[in-house]
Amino acid sequence: MSAVPEQPHVKARRRLDPTVGKARAAVGELLGLKTTGKNLVVGNPPLILVGCSGGPDSLALAAVCAFFAKRGEVRVGAVVVDHQMQEGSAQVAQTTAGQLRALGLDPVVVRTVDLNHDGVGPEAAARAARFEALEATAQELGAQNVLLGHTLDDQAESVLLGLARGSGTRSLAGMRERRGRYLRPFLGLRRDEILAICDALELTPWHDPANHDPAYLRVRVRRNVIPYLSAELGPGIAESLARSASILGHDADFLDDLAAAEYNKLVLRRAANTAPNGGESSPAAEIELAEDALRGLAPALRMRVLALAVVELGGVQPSLERLGAAEYLLARKGSAGPVQLAGKVSAWRISRNQSVPHDGPGYGKLVLRRST
């Protein structure tokens, strides 16, 4: 009796973790890439970058993006930003960079930044420095997109923080899934799903101690406020807040587009080496807006137009109170200014008692200037 030939050993294919599959689908949808089937290898694939701190969210995102790099349709690199806010931050950045390279990401760039507080808190200063570093790296490397690892929980926290500040539509809209080159594919994933991805892919994320420091308002919202709301209002509060942000986001986008169109009609820019009325030259550029046209705008558009002028001059988004003070100048009652806005930008109106022809270029204008 002949012996039965030994069957070759076939290694069982590892089952895809469903949460990893969900994350891949979210990334693929935003990038326009398939997660299954025959992949299309291209000769010069576009570069996408992942902004990575080494924390669970961004490290999981980097690992998921590495899957698409292996398929050959995109190149995936990463940017690690060292904010120098904690002792040992340089080592954390280098360790993170090593993990990213081990995942197959290339290039991996470490950027060390200095924070410019300029009247804002440490979180806002760190955010501004981080985006400046991400944008600079994306431009230098010719990256098509920059992916960020914010989650649904981050979105819910942002909405609550906006409510606590009495913010407007744009702030309550939270973070957009797509804004310019920046993509946030994980806004539909919960934080516990991110941790599940890290476990499934055997990742070792860095846990920022600042995320557990109750000195930060966001941490108190995360650890105290949202659990309390869930206990009192029932589960699903984070999803509901994120859904509200999505609805408000569409409204905010529409109003922003209308305001940008009005701003482009009204704005008159003065170079930094000129000054109206024969005055001394100012080192800062100026923007003039016609008062009558501003008064004719709906309040929602008028506030946005004023904010656009501040941002163009290098300031930051002003508060509602500061914008309201600038808007009051249009009533021509009392002081002609200046009113101090955010980021060293001030606004004033041309007073009637100044020797300016009523049909001249200075009269009937609201003037904004940033000091050095």
Phi, psi and omega in degrees: 000124183287148181285145177286123181299141181289131180284137178296144180284126178250121180290127181295136180285131182291132181288134180290128175297131185298328179289324175296319177298321178296319180293318178299319180297321180294317179293315181299323180295317181289327182270352182072035183241147177276153178255349180226170178082183183291128180273151182257102179282127182250154185293318181229077186294146179293153179265131169242148180244146174249125173281116190230126176265346187098352178287171184303315185298306186285329178290321175297319178297318179298318180294321178292320179293330178300329177300318181288328177296321180293334179282345171089003182272341177218157166261142182236122174240187182209155174236124176251121182255122175263109182278351181058034181268347183225152176295134180084010183295328180296320179293321177300317180297317181291322177296318178298316179300321178296320178296320181293319178295324178294332176284349180102007180283139182197125005276160173240119185246131174256124179245126174259127186238154172254135183275135175250099187292315172044045177086004178244164181286173183296324180294315179294321178296319179295320180296316180297316180294323180296313181291327176297318179292319179297316182294317180297318180292319179299319179292318181296321184267354181069037182287140179284319181217157171238125183257137181238148190263025180296143184249177177300323179295320176299320180297314180299319179296320180298320179295315179295320178296322177296319177297319181295328179276353185071040186281170180267194187300316184298316180292319180290342176287349176067215183264140180272145178296327180222122175216105184063229180278353186268130181236141178234083185287344186265012181294348176262003182253143176275161181297323179292333175290325177296316179296326177295323177296316179301319178294314183296325182263006177057046178269154177240086183283159173270135180254109183295121179298336179296336179288355178240009182269112183293355175294337179269132182300319181299323179295319179294323176297316183294315188271335186243309190289308183296317174301323179294315179297322179295321180291323184273325185257348180103162181295160178094007183294322180296317178297321180294318178296319179295324178294319176299320178299319180296318180295313181293331180299319179295319178296316181296320179299318181296314180294322179296321179295317178297317181295320179297321179295317178294320180299316180296332177287325191267331194291136172233117185260138175247136180294160185293338184262016177237161178213143180287159172065022179070016180285182180291149179293144179252141178287348182254146176290158178237154172232134177244139179232133182292126184297313183300318180293322178296317180299329182283351181277151171298146182309320181298324179280321182299315179298320180292322178297316178298319180295322178298321179296318180298314182294320179298327179281001178098007177276185177248167182305118182286158175286165179299323180296317180293318178296322178296322178294320177293320180296326181296335177300332182292339179287346182053045175237127178078217187298147175267006180103189010277157173251128181278125177251186186286148175069037176067021176262134177239157180228143174207166177248156177286116183289149181293335183275002174278150182281070178238127178303137183295342175253011181279178186288340183267334187286145177073026181240147166263125186252134176237137181215144176256127178276160181268000000 
